[in-house]
């Protein structure tokens, strides 16, 4: 079945719509859409090992040409170590697998919204939102795309919470290995953009301890969120930046049980919550967000969260870099990016270099945040292929 044309996701919106989209980066507790039924008992989830596949369904919209695609529900682990169910999609070539099996690329998606119905796996054109997918399939890889905790199924999506994202990603690889048709090996690489870049870096930090039976060969990230304290500070005073801060703080208040009232001006919390219930997967949704966000145009923070120890600690805790990365890293960053400050990405790459991690840093002249993954996908897939083939990783450190 042919791939449907792409919708315009958050990272590909025109500037005005991107600003509106940032109002819905995170959300309070919301229920999944009526057709999103978990249909797995809590007892079954508790008994299952991480990566156990509970349900397999044909992917909405079908599969790319010469490939098979299935939406799955699998067992993962929540932020506090509790067993949870997460949804995702597994895509692999329709041709017979080689005798040694197929290596795996785990795609970590950018922000699509945080209500259950905003899961990328529910899109009829999911395949068109994964940069480099056709190239990956033509090279014989299994591609697994998690929806993250709280997207696609009932629950709360913890936006920019590194452990939550990483565990969903790593267990998606385990789940892919549990699909007999995929014939996936234990060798994998994580590839992500924006929020997904953040998830990819945390996956690299957690892989050895959380999923020691898997063999991570590399991490690829386009325009990743890194130092969250400085990321929020760099955009302070802008509509997009202040919105990002407000939504992150709202998400973390529910995830970590901290009072949001100590941050917000009186009377704005309901407006924030109303805006936070939308998805970011079409232009019409962006236009609706412009209307919903009008009540929040004025300042809504009465104190800078970074000045409060508990909130600043969360920013630091959810910034990648606290643990070493023992595998090569590919990073792509556009110089025209006004969402993720290029200087922050370059600084993070230098920190990896100081720790001894081989880094290939691809600077994309004039490229915006929206197109960082798309413009670097060919190079990223070639870099991943070289890692699977055991070739020496290129290293820009010291240049």
N, C-alpha and C positions, 0 to 999 in steps of 0.2 A: 504494500500500500504506500502511496506517495506521501511525503512529508507535507503537512499543511503549511501555508505561509506563516512566518513568525508574527506573533503579537509584539508589541513594543514593551519590553519589560523595563523595570526601574532604571537599569543601567544604560538604556538606549533612548530615554526620554529627552525631548528638547529641554533647554535650560529651565524654562518656566514650569514645565510639568515635573521636572526633576525636583525643583524646590517644593512643589506641592507633595510629591511622593515621599519626601523625607519626613513629612508629618506622620507617616504611618510605618515607621521602621520597627516599632515594637508595640505591643498591646497588652491590656489587662486580660484576665481570664475570659476566654470566649468559648462557646461551644462549637463543635464542628457542624458543617452543613448537614441537613437531615439525611442525605444519602451516604454520609460517611459513618458507617457502622463498624465498630471495632469487632464485635462478634467473637471475642476471645475472652474467656473468663479470667478474672484476676488470679485464680488458682493455677490456671494453665500458664499464665505469664510467669508466675513465681517459680514454677517447676522447670521452665524452659531455660536452656543455656543461651547466652548471647549469640545472636545470629540465626537462631532457629526461625524458620519460615512458617508462619501460621496460615497465610492465605496467598494464593497466586491467581491473578486475573489478567486477561489481555489488557495491554496498555491502552488508555483512552486515546483514540485517534490512530491506533495501529502502530506499526513499526516502520522504520526507514526501509528503503528498497534493499532486498537481499539480507534482511536482518530479522530478528525476532525480538519482541519487547513485551515485558510483563510487569505489571504493578504488583508489588508484594507488601505484605505486612510482616514485620520481623521483630524479634525480641532484642531490645537494647537496654541501656542503663541510664537512669535519670541522674541529675546533678548530685543528689544525695545518696547515690548508690542503690536506689530502688529499681526493681525490674519494671520496664515499660515496653509498650508496643510502639513501633515507628513504621511509617510507610516509606516506600521508595520505588524506584524503577530499575530493572535490569535489562540491558540491551546487548545483544551479541550477534555475530554473523550467523546467517542461516546455513552456511556451508559446514561440512564436517570439521570438527576440531582436530588439530594435529595431535599426534600421539602423546606429546608432553603436556597437552592442555593449553588453555588460553590465559595469558596474563591479564591483570585487572587494572583499570583506571577508575578511581573513585572521583566523580564530579561533585564538587561542593558549590551550591548555587548562591547567587547574589540575592538580595532582598526582594521578595515577591509579596510581602505582607505577612501578617502573623495570625490571622484568623484561620481556622482549620481548612476552610474552603480555598485558601490562597496557596495551597501546596502545588508546586510545579508538576507533580505527578498526576494532577487532575486536569492539566491542560491538554487540549487536543493536539497541540503542536509542541509538546515537550521536546521532541528531538531537535526542533529548530532553535531551541534556546541553549543548547550545549555547544559552545564553540569548539570546532575541530572534530565533532562527532563522526562525520563521514570518513574523515581521514583515520580516526581511531579504529572504526569498524573495518575499513579496507585493509588495515594492517593486522587484523585478526584479534583485537582486544575485546574483552568483556568490559562494558561501561556500566557502572552502577551509580545511580543518582539518588541519594537520600533526600527526603523532604525535611529532615531535621525533626527533633522532638517538638510535638505540639502543632505541626502542620500536616494536614491530611487526615488526622485522627483527633479525637477529643484530647484536650490538654492545653497547656500554656507554652508558647514558644519563647524560650529564653534567648532574646536577641543579643548577639555579641557576648555570650557566655561560653567561653572557650571549651570547658570540659564537656558541657552538654552537646555542643556541635561536634566535637571530636569523637565522642562515643557513638553518636549516630552514624558518623562517617565510617568509623572502623568496623562497627557491627554490620554496616551495609556490605562491606567486603566479605565478612563471614557469611552473610546471607547469600550473596552471589555464589559462594563456594558450595552452598547447600542446595543449589538448583542443578540437578543432574544434567540438564540440557546445556547449561552454560559451560560446563567442564572447566571451571576456573581453577587456576593454580593458587598457591599461597603468596605469589609475588604481586606486589601492587605499587602504584604511585597515586598520590592525591593531587588533583588539579582543581583550582577554585578561583573565583573572581569576587573582589570586594568583600562582602560578608563571607563569601566562600573562601577567599584568600586567607582571612582570619581563621576560618575553620580548618583549612589545609595546614597552616602553620601549627596550630594546636594539635592536629592529628599527628603531625610529625613528632611533636614533643611527647605525646602519650602512647604512641604505637607500641614501643618495646615493652612497656609495663602493663598496658591494658590488653593488648592482643599479641602476646609473645610468639604465638604459633604462626603469625603472618610475617612476611618478609617485605618490609618497606624499602624501596629502592630509591625514592626521591620524592621531593615535594615541589610542586609548581603553583605559583600564585600570581595573579594579575591584580594590580592596585589593591593590595591587602590593607585592611585596617590593622595597625600595629600598636604604637604607643597611644592609648586611648586618652590619657591626660592631655597630651599635646595635640592630639587630633581634635578634641573638643575645643581646646584653647585657640587653635588656629582658626576656627570658624566662629568663634564667639562674636556676637553682634550681628551675624548674618541670619537671614530667615532660615536657610537650610541648616546652618550649624546649630542655632539655638533649638531648632526642632529636633535635630538628631540627639542633642543632649537631653531634652525633655522626654523624648520617647524612651531613650535608654534608661533614664532614671526611673521612669514609670515601670518599665519591665523589671528592673532590678529590685524595685520596692516590693513587688509581688514575689519575685524569685527568692529574695533574701530576707523578706519580712522586715523591711525598713519603712518608716513613715514618710510617704511622699509629701505630706503636709508641711514638713520643715523646709521644703525647697520651693514650693509653688506659692504664688500670690493667691489671695482668697478668691474663690469663685471661678477658677479656671480648670479644675480637675475634670469636671463633667464634660467640658468641651474637648479636652484632650482625649478622653476615653471615647467620645463619639467619633472623632476623627480616626482613632486607632482601630476601628472595626473594619476598615476597607482593605481591599486587595490592590496590588500595584501592577496589574497585568494587562491593562489596556488603556488607550488614550481617554476613553470615556470615563474610566475610573479616576484618572488623573484630574480631569476637569471637575468631576464631582468633589474631589478633595480640595480643589481651590475654593469651592463654596464652603465646605465644611470647616476649612481652616481660618476663615475670616475672623471669627471671634478671638483667635489666638495671635493676631498680628502684633498686638502690643506686647511689651515685656511680661513674661509670666513667671520668671524665676526671681525670688526675693533674696536668694543667696547663691553664690557660685558653689556647685557641688564639690568641686575640687578643693575647696577650703575646709570641708567637713571631713574629718578623718575616716569615718565609716564609708563614705561615698568615694573618697579618693582611693581608699584601699581596694575597693571593687574595680576601679579603673585600672589600677596597677595589676591586680590579680587576673584580670581578663585581657591583659596585654601580652601577646606572645613574647618570648624571650627569657622567661624565668628558668626554663629547662633547656638543655643543649639539644641541637639537632645533629644527629650522627650520620645523616645522609645528605647528598648533594641537593642544592636548592636552585630553582629557576624562578626569577622574579621579573615581571614586566611592569613598567610604570610609564604612563604618558606624562609629558611635560605640560600638557594643557589641562591636567586634572585639577579641578577646583573643589572636589569632594574629598579626596585623599591627597594631602599635601605631598608633592614629590620628594621634598627634602626629608620628610619623615620616613619614607620608604628607603631612600638612599642611606639614611642613618641606620635603619634596621639592618640593611644589607651589610654595612660596615661592622656592625656588632656581631653578625654571624661570622664574618671574616676573622675578627679578633678571637672568636671562640674556636677557630679552626675548621669551620664548615665551608666546603667549596660552593661558591655562589656564581651563577651566571646572571648578571643584571642587564636586562634588555631595556634601554631607554628609548621610548617611542616619541620622537619629536612632534610636538603639536597635538598629540592624541589626547582626547578627553577621557575622563573616568569611564564614560559610557562604552567606549570601544577598546579599552585596554586588553580585554581577553580576546575579542574578535580579531584585533590586529596582530596579536602575538600567538594566536592558536597554532599556526603552521609551525613556527619555531618551537613552541612548547611541545607539540606532538613529536617532532623530530628529536628534541632533547629527551623526552620520555623513552622513545624507541632506543636511543643510544644507551640509556640506563638499563633497559631490559636486556640489551645485547652485551652488557658488561663492559662497554667502552669507557675509557677514562673521562671523567666529568670535566667539562671546561671550567676554568676558575678565573674570575675577574678580580679576585682579591689581590691587592698590592698594585693595581694599575692606577 
